Amino acid sequence: EECLKLLRTREVTEGEAVLACLQNVIPLSAEPVLDTCIQLYPQVQPWEVAHLCRDSPKQFLYYIHRIQASARHRQSELLQALYQDGSVLHQWLSCALAEGAPCRDALMTGKGEPRPGSHLLPWKHSADVDEILTHYSTELESVSSSSTERGSFQNSSMEKEFLLNSCRRAGYWPGYLRLCKEFGCRREALRTAVLLGDIRLLDLQHSLSIPPKSLEEWEEVLKVMLQLEGQRSAENSQGAIPSQDSMQARTDLEEPKVIPVPCNDSGGKTLSFMDRTRRSNVERKEDSDLIPQDCTTRDNSCDWPAGITWEEAGRLLVSSVGPDRGIELLRKLPVPAGRLSEGFYKSCVLAGMICRRQRLLIHSMLEKVDTYLWSKKPTTLAPQLHYAMQKEKLAQEAQRKGTPVSIDRSLFVLDPSRREGGVQFLEEPEGHWGISSEDRYCAVCTLLLSDPISTSDPGVTVFPCGHAFHTHCVPQSGCMLCYLANNT
């Protein structure tokens, strides 16, 4: 405490003396020392704190979180210094991926592949990892869009490779999928999504999803599923010895797998995962940035299904590319027998019928719109509208000359008595705008007007008198009722 008090009161100001004092005191009480480092900024830079905490991810994460909780003006300065130093960001990412991470056996198989359902496991410092990835994505995007120097592109490629490798080695699959999606590694992302065994990762509605965009990508997805199917069949075949991975997927009572991990041992030998857990605390700190050590909590990842079912993938395929192309692709690949149910094929047939009806309806609508747009429009007006327009023009000229005039507003009111004797002009031949009729039955055939009686002359014709007929029933284009009433 006396040493930290001297540092806070600025009685010790020489750079080397300050760092030496902090390095000697931090093993005794790390949190007060790190708080003092924040107060001494810019005399103590973040990269110097990162060097002090190089053996303790927990201490460095405490330093980062204290910066995030500091005052706004102080926080802005310190975060800017953090983001400007790539080595500090690398250490921050490594610490966030190592400290409090799920057990490695729950994240990966013995071959280093994603274990089904492992992307749903909770990570203690996932917020830190997402913040770092967001910063890197923004920076790399700005570099790729603005810079034209070759060195900048090489640095951005190295940064992308570092981020992808870090997330993959740690088993942080949400971040790995996100980076693959942003960096254009779609093939690897689709393969990882299939290995994780979650159909939602291929669905457009999910936040982490990377849905296949073409029939070729769907073919890649189905080929990966075939490979997994073949591996499971080989493991379950008669006389085959179950692999250690399949045995662990059946029970939680087995011993953890022995995973060789490189270690800088004095004898140059490789120690297993079980051997490393028995080493002393000092030795384990050296490798804490390589493999998570928090394996005390066993997750229920073994309860997750072994993979995506063919039924789920088939339905998503049909909804994405259509039933015709989807069924054609499924017939092209050697899908194992019995994987697709009868209900799946029935739904495909129904979806095909719906798609065909929709295509016909769209074609009919486009044809009508095209006919309307290219048809010749009438250039004349009805006598009533022409008379009203002439009256309005004369009234406007009289008002400009100062002559008082009154306009008969009844000219602009729809009066049923004025419709008789007029000529009706319509732009839409199948509609009758402005004409209302109370008739429900055709007076000629006595059938309902809503019943279609002809395919050559479809529709209903309503005359200005208000009488309605089937168009096929009045070939003379005249009202039969009014004609009979006038002749009797």
Residue pairs with C-beta under 8 A, 6 or more apart in sequence:
1 32
3 21
3 24
3 25
4 25
4 32
4 33
4 36
6 12
6 21
7 18
7 21
7 22
7 36
7 40
8 36
8 39
8 40
12 18
12 21
13 43
15 43
18 40
18 43
18 44
19 44
19 48
19 52
22 33
22 36
22 37
22 44
22 52
23 52
25 33
26 33
26 34
26 52
26 53
26 59
30 53
30 56
30 59
30 62
31 62
33 52
34 49
34 53
34 59
34 62
34 63
34 66
35 66
37 44
37 48
37 49
37 52
37 63
38 63
38 66
38 67
38 70
38 74
38 78
41 74
41 77
41 78
41 81
42 77
42 81
45 81
46 78
46 81
46 82
46 85
46 88
47 85
47 87
47 88
49 60
49 63
50 60
50 87
50 88
50 91
50 92
52 59
53 59
53 60
53 63
54 91
55 285
55 286
55 288
56 285
57 94
57 95
57 96
57 98
57 99
57 288
57 289
58 95
58 99
60 91
60 92
60 95
61 92
61 95
61 96
61 99
61 125
61 128
64 82
64 92
64 128
67 75
67 78
67 79
67 82
68 75
68 79
69 75
70 78
82 88
82 89
82 92
83 89
83 135
86 159
89 132
89 135
89 136
90 162
92 128
92 132
93 128
93 129
93 132
93 163
93 166
94 166
94 289
95 125
95 289
96 125
96 126
96 128
96 129
96 132
97 125
97 129
97 166
97 167
97 170
97 172
97 292
98 170
98 288
98 289
98 290
98 291
98 292
98 293
99 124
99 125
99 288
99 292
99 294
100 123
100 124
100 125
100 292
100 294
101 107
101 123
101 124
101 170
101 171
101 172
101 292
101 294
102 118
102 121
102 122
102 123
102 171
102 292
102 294
102 297
102 299
103 292
103 294
103 295
103 297
103 298
103 299
104 171
104 259
104 273
104 291
104 292
104 295
105 248
105 256
105 257
105 259
105 295
106 115
106 118
106 121
106 298
106 299
106 301
107 114
107 115
107 118
107 121
107 170
107 171
107 173
108 114
108 115
108 118
108 171
109 115
109 245
110 243
110 244
110 245
110 257
110 259
111 245
113 195
114 171
114 173
114 192
114 195
114 196
115 301
116 195
116 196
116 197
116 198
116 301
116 304
116 305
116 306
116 307
117 196
117 197
117 198
117 301
117 303
117 304
117 305
118 171
118 173
118 196
118 301
119 173
119 174
119 177
119 196
119 198
119 201
119 208
120 198
120 301
120 304
121 299
121 301
123 129
123 172
126 172
126 174
129 167
129 172
129 175
130 175
133 163
133 175
133 178
133 179
136 159
136 163
137 179
137 182
140 156
140 159
140 160
143 152
143 153
143 155
143 156
144 153
144 156
147 153
160 179
160 183
163 179
164 176
164 179
164 180
164 183
164 185
167 173
167 175
167 176
167 179
168 176
169 290
170 292
173 192
173 196
174 208
176 192
177 189
177 192
177 193
177 201
177 208
177 210
178 208
179 185
180 186
180 188
180 189
180 192
180 210
181 189
181 210
186 210
186 213
186 217
187 217
187 220
189 210
190 202
190 210
190 212
190 217
190 220
190 221
190 224
191 220
191 224
193 201
193 202
193 209
193 210
193 221
194 202
194 221
194 224
194 225
194 228
194 307
194 308
195 224
195 228
195 307
197 304
197 305
197 306
197 307
197 308
198 308
199 308
199 309
199 312
199 313
199 316
200 206
200 208
200 209
201 208
201 209
201 210
202 209
202 210
202 211
202 212
202 221
202 308
202 313
202 316
203 209
203 211
203 316
204 211
211 320
212 218
212 220
212 221
212 320
215 321
215 325
215 329
218 317
218 320
218 321
218 326
218 329
219 329
219 332
219 333
221 313
222 313
222 317
222 329
222 330
222 333
222 335
223 333
225 307
225 308
225 310
225 313
226 333
226 334
226 335
228 307
229 336
232 246
232 306
232 307
234 240
235 242
235 243
235 246
244 257
245 257
247 254
248 254
248 257
248 302
249 302
249 306
250 302
252 298
252 302
256 273
256 274
256 295
257 273
258 272
258 273
258 274
259 272
259 273
259 291
260 270
260 271
260 272
260 273
261 270
261 271
261 272
261 273
261 276
261 287
261 290
261 291
262 270
262 290
263 270
263 271
263 276
263 286
263 287
264 286
265 271
271 279
273 291
276 284
276 287
276 291
277 284
277 293
277 295
284 293
309 339
310 335
310 336
310 339
310 340
311 339
311 340
311 341
311 344
314 326
314 330
314 340
314 344
315 344
315 347
317 326
317 329
317 330
318 326
318 327
318 347
318 348
318 351
319 351
320 326
321 329
322 351
322 355
323 348
323 349
323 351
323 352
323 355
324 352
324 355
326 348
327 348
330 340
372 427
372 428
377 427
378 425
378 427
380 425
381 389
381 425
382 422
382 423
382 424
382 425
383 422
383 423
384 411
384 418
384 422
387 411
388 411
388 412
391 407
391 408
391 411
392 407
392 411
394 405
395 405
395 407
398 404
398 405
399 405
414 434
416 466
419 464
419 465
420 464
420 465
422 464
424 435
424 464
426 432
426 433
430 459
432 460
432 461
432 462
435 462
435 463
435 464
435 466
436 466
437 462
437 466
437 467
437 468
438 466
439 449
439 466
439 467
439 468
440 448
440 449
441 447
441 448
441 449
442 448
442 449
442 468
442 469
442 470
442 473
443 467
443 469
443 480
443 481
444 469
444 470
444 473
444 474
444 480
445 453
445 470
445 473
447 453
447 470
449 460
449 468
449 469
449 470
452 458
453 470
453 472
453 473
454 470
454 471
454 472
456 472
457 470
457 471
457 472
457 475
458 471
458 472
459 470
459 471
460 468
460 469
460 470
460 471
461 468
461 469
461 470
461 471
461 474
461 477
462 468
463 478
463 479
463 482
465 479
465 481
465 482
467 479
467 480
467 481
467 482
469 479
469 480
474 480
